[in-house]
Amino acid sequence: MKEVGVVNRLVEKEIAEIRAATQEECASCPLNESCPTHLSGSKNDTILAWNRIGAEKGDLVEFEYEEKDIVKGIFSIYMVPFFFFVAGLVVGAVLEKGFNIHIGRLPNLLTVISTIVFLTAGVIYVKEKDKDFKIPSEITRVLVKASYFDSLNITLQTKK
């Protein structure tokens, strides 16, 4: 999918933060409400993209990304902790009911504790995997250089 945005800042030599305007296509997308690039609720959102063509801050650029990468990201953020949560419920219930193991006098306390432990482990797992995050977007071309906007005394909004 191709989008248009303004380079907000250069994070590293070949990585740029882009402020992208929400497109009409996003309104009809079933993932619109949970899309990581649109979760903030504003009309402009930032994403990271490879900047192998040397775009500079303030440039109007076209960038591209695969929708499958967005879906994989959403799955890992929401479903992995959910699976850990369910596993914690099952483990706790099996220990209490199957093996008759109880903590204190409260019924189901072991299930609650194991669920919390497993859910925490799931969130930590997702955070650790996030460190291996690969940037799925790439700037494909510069549409308008920032210097052109400067010559016309036009400032594009690059900050929230």
Secondary structure, DSSP 8 states (H G I E B T S, - for coil): -EEEEEEEEEEETTEEEEEEE--HHHHH-TTGGG-TTSTT-SSEEEEEEE-TT---TT-EEEEE--HHHHHHHHHHHHHHHHHHHHHHHHHHHIIIIIS----SSSTTHHHHHHHHHHHHHHHHHHHHHHTT----EEEEEEEE-HHHHHHTT-------
